Amino acid sequence: MNVLILGRGKTGSLVAEVARARGHEVAVLCAADNPNGSALTASRLTSSDVVIDFTTPHAVLGHIDACVKHKKNMVVGTTGWYNELPRVKQLVENNKTGFLYAANFSVGVNLFFDVARTAAAALQHQYSGQIFERHHAQKKDAPSGTAAAMQKIIQAASGTDLEITSFREGDVVGMHELILDSPADRIYLCHDAKSRRGFAEGAVRAAEWLAGKQGFFDFKDVWRGL
Ligand SMILES: NC(=O)c1ccc[n+]([C@@H]2O[C@H](COP(=O)([O-])OP(=O)(O)OC[C@H]3O[C@@H](n4cnc5c(N)ncnc54)[C@H](OP(=O)(O)O)[C@@H]3O)[C@@H](O)[C@H]2O)c1
């Protein structure tokens, strides 16, 4: 495929590396190439089969609007825009394009979501719960999209809204903890990303899966089929 990657930061650079290694033709636009999404014109997008976005919460919505209106399939890894999800879903459906997003593209975290969903039963048996997330000091949004997704999953499974505590320190790639505490014992569940490679591989495989599809997809619902 011809893959256009938006963002040449920590994750976007690795997505480009993984996409090339999987045999795709890759072009990358960084912030200077694409002020306020201005590079995403119909003629620039014609040559791309799919656009993958790992930019910033501030930039991503303009990118989504441009790509969807030009009928380009899109994979979005950028977090911090989910209050706009209903509007984006409607836009995608109106334009009949393919759109796939994830708070976290690693298979390990998506398995961890399933573990958290199961563990949420504890909240109906005298346990209290807390979510902690740690990321590198440059991360722009808090809480992390992954922690917010976990909170939503636990809310749906147990009816309980857990508090999220965020830490920004050093160069932590991404650590998420769910602690369940009762008078009798304590359960610790932790996912600790060792590198960004898992995110990059998941995003490229998601783009391959999305080829030729229409619809609005969340990676947590499709990763098993990749
Ligand atoms: N879903 C997942 O699995 C996952 C995994 C990791 C990260 N993320 C999310 O992905 C996003 C990026 O993370 P990161 O760690 O890679 O951040 P990062 O290193 O800060 O990279 C973001 C990049 O986006 C660029 N950018 C900003 N506006 C742009 C525009 N209009 N067009 C093209 N590029 C633009 C920035 O360029 P300049 O440096 O020139 O400003 C920067 O290089 C964050 O929202 C993060 O939470 C998601």
The ligand as an SDF file (V2000), in Angstrom:
LIG
                    3D

 48 52  0  0  0  0  0  0  0  0999 V2000
   -2.7650    4.5560   20.1860 N   0  0  0  0  0  0  0  0  0  0  0  0
   -1.5370    4.1700   20.5390 C   0  0  0  0  0  0  0  0  0  0  0  0
   -1.2070    2.9680   20.5720 O   0  0  0  0  0  0  0  0  0  0  0  0
   -0.5240    5.2120   20.9030 C   0  0  0  0  0  0  0  0  0  0  0  0
    0.8020    4.8860   21.2100 C   0  0  0  0  0  0  0  0  0  0  0  0
    1.7260    5.8990   21.4290 C   0  0  0  0  0  0  0  0  0  0  0  0
    1.3130    7.2430   21.3560 C   0  0  0  0  0  0  0  0  0  0  0  0
    0.0160    7.5180   21.0860 N   0  0  0  0  0  0  0  0  0  0  0  0
   -0.4580    8.8840   20.9210 C   0  0  0  0  0  0  0  0  0  0  0  0
    0.0460    9.3520   19.6740 O   0  0  0  0  0  0  0  0  0  0  0  0
    0.2920   10.7550   19.7350 C   0  0  0  0  0  0  0  0  0  0  0  0
    1.7580   11.0000   19.3580 C   0  0  0  0  0  0  0  0  0  0  0  0
    2.5890   10.4290   20.3480 O   0  0  0  0  0  0  0  0  0  0  0  0
    4.1790   10.5400   20.2920 P   0  0  0  0  0  0  0  0  0  0  0  0
    4.6760    9.9660   21.5530 O   0  0  0  0  0  0  0  0  0  0  0  0
    4.6720   10.0300   18.9750 O   0  0  0  0  0  0  0  0  0  0  0  0
    4.3410   12.1410   20.3530 O   0  0  0  0  0  0  0  0  0  0  0  0
    5.4970   13.0660   19.7690 P   0  0  0  0  0  0  0  0  0  0  0  0
    6.8110   12.3790   19.8330 O   0  0  0  0  0  0  0  0  0  0  0  0
    5.3540   14.3990   20.4640 O   0  0  0  0  0  0  0  0  0  0  0  0
    5.1090   13.2410   18.2340 O   0  0  0  0  0  0  0  0  0  0  0  0
    4.0370   14.0010   17.7650 C   0  0  0  0  0  0  0  0  0  0  0  0
    4.4690   14.5510   16.4240 C   0  0  0  0  0  0  0  0  0  0  0  0
    3.3710   15.1220   15.7390 O   0  0  0  0  0  0  0  0  0  0  0  0
    3.8810   16.1510   14.9400 C   0  0  0  0  0  0  0  0  0  0  0  0
    2.8220   17.0220   14.4610 N   0  0  0  0  0  0  0  0  0  0  0  0
    2.1310   17.9740   15.1480 C   0  0  0  0  0  0  0  0  0  0  0  0
    1.2380   18.5750   14.3200 N   0  0  0  0  0  0  0  0  0  0  0  0
    1.3640   17.9840   13.1050 C   0  0  0  0  0  0  0  0  0  0  0  0
    0.7250   18.1510   11.8410 C   0  0  0  0  0  0  0  0  0  0  0  0
   -0.2330   19.0750   11.6640 N   0  0  0  0  0  0  0  0  0  0  0  0
    1.1000   17.3520   10.8130 N   0  0  0  0  0  0  0  0  0  0  0  0
    2.0610   16.4240   10.9540 C   0  0  0  0  0  0  0  0  0  0  0  0
    2.7330   16.2250   12.1400 N   0  0  0  0  0  0  0  0  0  0  0  0
    2.3680   16.9950   13.1810 C   0  0  0  0  0  0  0  0  0  0  0  0
    4.8800   16.8250   15.8390 C   0  0  0  0  0  0  0  0  0  0  0  0
    5.8200   17.5440   15.0840 O   0  0  0  0  0  0  0  0  0  0  0  0
    6.7600   18.6910   15.7840 P   0  0  0  0  0  0  0  0  0  0  0  0
    7.6990   17.9460   16.6660 O   0  0  0  0  0  0  0  0  0  0  0  0
    7.4120   19.2920   14.6030 O   0  0  0  0  0  0  0  0  0  0  0  0
    5.8110   19.5970   16.5220 O   0  0  0  0  0  0  0  0  0  0  0  0
    5.5230   15.6500   16.5560 C   0  0  0  0  0  0  0  0  0  0  0  0
    6.7040   15.2120   15.9040 O   0  0  0  0  0  0  0  0  0  0  0  0
   -0.1040   11.1680   21.1590 C   0  0  0  0  0  0  0  0  0  0  0  0
   -1.4510   11.6060   21.1610 O   0  0  0  0  0  0  0  0  0  0  0  0
    0.0180    9.8720   21.9630 C   0  0  0  0  0  0  0  0  0  0  0  0
   -0.8270    9.8550   23.1050 O   0  0  0  0  0  0  0  0  0  0  0  0
   -0.8930    6.5470   20.8640 C   0  0  0  0  0  0  0  0  0  0  0  0
  1  2  1  0
  2  3  2  0
  2  4  1  0
  4  5  1  0
  4 48  2  0
  5  6  2  0
  6  7  1  0
  7  8  2  0
  8  9  1  0
  8 48  1  0
  9 10  1  0
  9 46  1  0
 10 11  1  0
 11 12  1  0
 11 44  1  0
 12 13  1  0
 13 14  1  0
 14 15  2  0
 14 16  1  0
 14 17  1  0
 17 18  1  0
 18 19  2  0
 18 20  1  0
 18 21  1  0
 21 22  1  0
 22 23  1  0
 23 24  1  0
 23 42  1  0
 24 25  1  0
 25 26  1  0
 25 36  1  0
 26 27  1  0
 26 35  1  0
 27 28  2  0
 28 29  1  0
 29 30  1  0
 29 35  2  0
 30 31  1  0
 30 32  2  0
 32 33  1  0
 33 34  2  0
 34 35  1  0
 36 37  1  0
 36 42  1  0
 37 38  1  0
 38 39  2  0
 38 40  1  0
 38 41  1  0
 42 43  1  0
 44 45  1  0
 44 46  1  0
 46 47  1  0
M  CHG  2   8   1  16  -1
M  END
$$$$
